[in-house]
Amino acid sequence: MSVQPVPLRFRVGFRRRPGTLGSAWRQPLAIAGMVLAGLWLIVVIFVPLIAPYDPLAQSSQLFSEPSTAHLFGTDELGRDVFSRVLWGSRLSLPLAFFLVVMAVVVGAVLGGLAGYFGGWVDEVIMRSTDLVFAFPTIILAMAVTAALGPSLRNAVLAVLVVFWPSYARVVRGLVMSLGEADYVSASRLLGASSRRALLVDVLPNVAGPVMVLATLDLGNAVLLLAGLSFLGLGAQPPTPEWGSMVNTGTQFFQRWWMGTFPGFAILSVVLAFNFLGDSLRDALDPRSSWAVQGRDR
Amino acid sequence: MLTELVPGDPAAANLGQRAIGDPAAVQAFREHYGLDKPLPVQYGLYLQHLVTGDLGESEQSHRPVRTDLSEYVPATAELAITSILIAYVLGITLGVVAAVRRNRLTDQLLRVISLSGISMPTFWLALVALYVFFFKLGWVPGSGRLDPGLLPAAHVTGLYTVDALLSGQFDVMANAFHHLILPAFVLAAYNIGLLTRFTRSAVLEVINNDYVLAARAKGLPERTVVLRHVLRAALPPIITVGGLAFANVMTGTVLVESIFSWPGIGQYAFHSATTLDLPAIMGVSLFVAVVYIVVNFTVDILYGVVDPRIRVA
């Protein structure tokens, strides 16, 4: 097979975008984020092989301090805290990914509808996002979970309710400005098809902000889910979930290891996503270098 | 209205196991709270009461929601205001330092610290801080707003420190402050991270302007240049974050108050949510939403004060 010469315009477009992303991965912060996230990914996949004990198995050794036998000590039922922390990743991480993907999908569909149809459809959808934004996240999530009944499934639903509006707004803005921006008109004047205008000129400019938002939201999702479980509204005992483990830790708070280690797990996961999201933003928008976008927990 | 559509049954949540088997008790409960009337009528009644400032009666405390709120709000207000003050002072300081030392080691360090601040689960930070500073070091009292033996000063504002100051009871004031300091710092962690980041980028936007160069050329000390010329111009975007900082504090109180046994609306919101106390949930949500709007409005006004261009426009 012979090598085909690549048309000039593709080469120019190709060099522009991956170049900016490539620089993101060379930052120390991004590398730290990748390493942390990678480690947790390995844990999620290989938990059954890594965890020394069954996370639900009770023993007669109650409240033993961290030792070589029990790296993070044992809890009030004699369960191994280290194993429970490792197994906790199988809940938090996949759920966070699922939540953010769902939020992007729901937000994109509703935001797309709002932007495309306008009129009352737009009004209804945008006023719903206003409604969600009017409340501090956890109060709304708490009310939703409490109303549906405390369970992990309902907590996930509640987080979805508070997460979709930011994506809906971004996507609505895109759909409405589609074809109106000068650089898009310019591209079309140069003879680009509408498909090319959409894929080459518009999509990369939306993919960036959405990707940054989504990466940071992975961390926010982990935090909010853990917070709800901490309040007893999410995962129920004996499920090894980080937030509810910290809650148990507050009840036996002199046994510091029971709450401290699950908390470290939450912190390291959220930190990994925030490191990645932050570096990504730096790479995509050098002007706003390590700034933060308005987005609460 | 949304809260009326939820599948949970308030009668079941509030009457307990035995009473729920007694149809007469359930009926009486429903009649007392107007749950026997059709939905539109319920909503109409609610709105009618709302315009007169009546938020209904809590199904848990059996008191008007307004009474409940007036008891819990000052506790949260004291905590929230202290926490936001701490966050602004520390956040702006760290942000300016990071911007001045841009891309140096200090800057990178502050970046990691501020990212840690916004990545920290508040409830966990509260637990760890309580263990270290109360249980291990004994520097601060563990929970509540005052030591058990002390009585709060005469009620004026409901803020214990301010009330004690007004009545001249300095021992009470010191004690209330002592109780306040740890939860306020824990609550501030997220906002310190947030404000450091905002301040840094706001300062960097203006620090390379020609007028800053001119100020330096005049031979002004670096301190004066940074504080008077740079920070002054960077203030508007920093103030804008106020609304967001407030929302973060409200989120934090729900988690932090439960750990520090702080009798504020965070705990009240949590208890009413878990017991499906609908009038109370509605009351708290409305209250928070209204305060949120007022805060954002104030921020807009402040923006005009700080940035004369907005005033003219």
Interface residues (C-beta under 8 A of the other chain):
Chain A: P28 L29 A134 F135 P136 T137 I138 I139 L140 M142 A143 T145 A146 A147 L148 G149 P150 G219 L223 A226 G227 F230 L231 G232 L233 G243 V246 N247 G249 T250 F253 Q254 W256 G259 T260 P262 G263 I266 L267 V270 L271 N274 F275 D278 S288 S289 W290 A291 V292 G294 D296 R297
Chain B: T3 V6 P7 G8 Q108 R111 V112 L115 S116 I118 S119 M120 P121 T122 F123 W124 L125 L127 V128 L130 Y131 F135 Y190 L194 R197 F198 R200 S201 L204 V241 L244 A247 N248 M250 T251 V254 L255 S258 I259 A269 F270 A273 T274 L276 I281 V284 S285 V288 A289 Y292 I293
